């Protein structure tokens, strides 16, 4: 089983995540490429300050998917809160017309989806762990 690993001073890790954030009440606000490009750029800027690497990101009309790679020291709630707060504020500031589509000017839903992603499947990992006990 081969991993693409990252290294820290005292750790070796492979931490990738899939994050999905939905616009409040699923309002379709990502219809203009200017807004989408702006959101993606802001996401990259914010991520850089948290030492997070964006692997991929894409928008549908009412949500964004972000696949990112992070170090074990990342405080995930703080990072996600920064993403939501800053992108909401900056989009509303730079695209004031979007406020007409929102509910009480709330941009993002409070809830989100976050999952770890692996370089191998869960079944492959289970088999690997089980095989470690067979070597005795």
Kinemage of the C-alpha trace (Angstrom):
@kinemage 1
@onewidth
@group {chain A} dominant
@subgroup {mainchain}
@vectorlist {calphas} color= white
{ca unk a 1} P 0.000 0.000 0.000
{ca unk a 2} L 1.606 3.274 -1.160
{ca unk a 3} L 0.766 6.631 0.382
{ca unk a 4} L 1.765 10.101 -0.776
{ca unk a 5} L 2.987 11.340 2.581
{ca unk a 6} L 3.726 14.727 4.055
{ca unk a 7} L 6.229 15.170 6.856
{ca unk a 8} L 6.491 17.443 9.854
{ca unk a 9} L 9.230 17.753 12.459
{ca unk a 10} L 7.854 14.797 14.429
{ca unk a 11} L 5.145 13.343 12.195
{ca unk a 12} L 4.348 11.694 8.915
{ca unk a 13} L 0.803 12.152 7.665
{ca unk a 14} L -1.649 12.131 4.767
{ca unk a 15} L -4.637 14.324 5.638
{ca unk a 16} L -7.089 15.228 2.907
{ca unk a 17} L -10.640 16.458 3.406
{ca unk a 18} L -13.787 16.991 1.348
{ca unk a 19} L -15.745 20.051 2.476
{ca unk a 20} L -19.158 21.083 1.148
{ca unk a 21} L -20.755 24.381 2.097
{ca unk a 22} L -24.298 25.253 1.030
{ca unk a 23} L -25.777 28.721 0.581
{ca unk a 24} L -28.500 29.467 3.149
{ca unk a 25} L -31.805 27.961 1.982
{ca unk a 26} L -29.981 26.718 -1.121
{ca unk a 27} L -30.358 30.054 -2.875
{ca unk a 28} L -28.832 29.859 -6.357
{ca unk a 29} L -26.180 32.573 -6.197
{ca unk a 30} L -23.334 30.991 -8.156
{ca unk a 31} L -24.652 31.712 -11.621
{ca unk a 32} L -21.990 34.221 -12.695
{ca unk a 33} L -18.405 33.108 -13.363
{ca unk a 34} L -17.108 36.358 -11.848
{ca unk a 35} L -18.602 35.420 -8.475
{ca unk a 36} L -17.397 31.831 -8.734
{ca unk a 37} L -13.866 32.885 -9.656
{ca unk a 38} L -13.859 35.450 -6.846
{ca unk a 39} L -14.982 32.808 -4.328
{ca unk a 40} L -12.318 30.358 -5.486
{ca unk a 41} L -9.602 33.006 -5.272
{ca unk a 42} L -10.686 34.084 -1.770
{ca unk a 43} L -10.748 30.454 -0.674
{ca unk a 44} L -7.164 30.010 -1.875
{ca unk a 45} L -6.034 33.213 -0.121
{ca unk a 46} L -7.640 32.236 3.179
{ca unk a 47} L -6.268 28.706 2.920
{ca unk a 48} L -2.749 30.005 2.412
{ca unk a 49} L -2.908 31.858 5.725
{ca unk a 50} L -3.838 28.547 7.425
{ca unk a 51} L -1.121 26.610 5.553
{ca unk a 52} L -3.828 24.568 3.815
{ca unk a 53} L -3.415 23.363 0.225
{ca unk a 54} L -6.497 23.439 -1.990
{ca unk a 55} L -6.412 20.320 -4.153
{ca unk a 56} L -9.622 21.080 -6.023
{ca unk a 57} L -12.731 23.243 -5.673
{ca unk a 58} L -15.862 23.644 -7.737
{ca unk a 59} L -19.228 25.353 -7.387
{ca unk a 60} L -22.734 24.312 -8.254
{ca unk a 61} L -25.438 26.994 -8.284
{ca unk a 62} L -26.006 26.798 -4.511
{ca unk a 63} L -22.917 25.208 -2.949
{ca unk a 64} L -19.169 24.718 -3.166
{ca unk a 65} L -17.048 21.577 -2.896
{ca unk a 66} L -13.484 21.972 -1.673
{ca unk a 67} L -10.927 19.194 -1.423
{ca unk a 68} L -8.017 20.284 0.724
{ca unk a 69} L -4.871 18.945 2.320
{ca unk a 70} L -3.794 20.043 5.790
{ca unk a 71} L -1.239 19.515 8.531
{ca unk a 72} L -2.223 17.736 11.761
{ca unk a 73} L -2.009 21.037 13.658
{ca unk a 74} L -4.851 22.623 11.677
{ca unk a 75} L -7.748 23.680 13.898
{ca unk a 76} L -10.452 22.686 11.433
{ca unk a 77} L -13.398 24.605 12.982
{ca unk a 78} L -11.334 27.800 13.040
{ca unk a 79} L -10.320 27.316 9.403
{ca unk a 80} L -13.868 26.552 8.215
{ca unk a 81} L -15.267 29.485 10.196
{ca unk a 82} L -12.723 31.795 8.549
{ca unk a 83} L -13.674 30.452 5.106
{ca unk a 84} L -17.371 31.036 5.733
{ca unk a 85} L -17.047 34.431 7.428
{ca unk a 86} L -14.549 36.021 5.064
{ca unk a 87} L -16.039 34.706 1.815
{ca unk a 88} L -19.534 35.775 2.882
{ca unk a 89} L -18.403 39.276 3.788
{ca unk a 90} L -16.234 39.740 0.679
{ca unk a 91} L -18.795 38.400 -1.795
{ca unk a 92} L -21.534 40.654 -0.392
{ca unk a 93} L -19.149 43.633 -0.440
{ca unk a 94} L -17.902 43.069 -4.002
{ca unk a 95} L -21.202 41.847 -5.473
{ca unk a 96} L -23.905 43.824 -3.612
{ca unk a 97} L -26.580 42.629 -6.048
{ca unk a 98} L -26.289 39.174 -4.495
{ca unk a 99} L -27.925 40.425 -1.287
{ca unk a 100} L -31.282 40.486 -3.094
{ca unk a 101} L -31.107 36.700 -3.493
{ca unk a 102} L -30.277 35.989 0.140
{ca unk a 103} L -32.492 35.492 3.153
{ca unk a 104} L -31.839 38.347 5.622
{ca unk a 105} L -28.420 38.760 4.006
{ca unk a 106} L -27.274 35.419 5.432
{ca unk a 107} L -24.944 33.884 2.899
{ca unk a 108} L -23.894 30.428 4.089
{ca unk a 109} L -25.925 27.806 5.903
{ca unk a 110} L -24.707 27.137 9.454
{ca unk a 111} L -24.299 23.442 8.694
{ca unk a 112} L -21.725 21.893 6.404
{ca unk a 113} L -20.378 18.526 5.269
{ca unk a 114} L -16.815 17.443 6.019
{ca unk a 115} L -15.267 14.033 5.403
{ca unk a 116} L -11.771 12.716 5.395
{ca unk a 117} L -10.662 11.314 2.088
{ca unk a 118} L -8.185 8.534 1.696
{ca unk a 119} L -5.646 7.417 -0.801
{ca unk a 120} L -6.941 3.879 -0.307
{ca unk a 121} L -10.412 2.510 0.327
{ca unk a 122} L -11.603 1.602 3.807
{ca unk a 123} L -11.707 -2.080 2.793
{ca unk a 124} L -8.075 -1.939 1.638
{ca unk a 125} L -7.069 -0.337 4.916
{ca unk a 126} L -8.954 -2.932 6.978
{ca unk a 127} L -7.225 -5.749 5.081
{ca unk a 128} L -3.841 -4.126 5.629
{ca unk a 129} L -4.432 -3.721 9.381
{ca unk a 130} L -5.710 -7.300 9.676
{ca unk a 131} L -2.625 -8.603 7.854
{ca unk a 132} L -0.383 -7.016 10.479
{ca unk a 133} L -1.634 -9.502 13.079
{ca unk a 134} L -0.839 -12.448 10.807
{ca unk a 135} L 2.922 -11.899 10.986
{ca unk a 136} L 3.315 -13.345 14.524
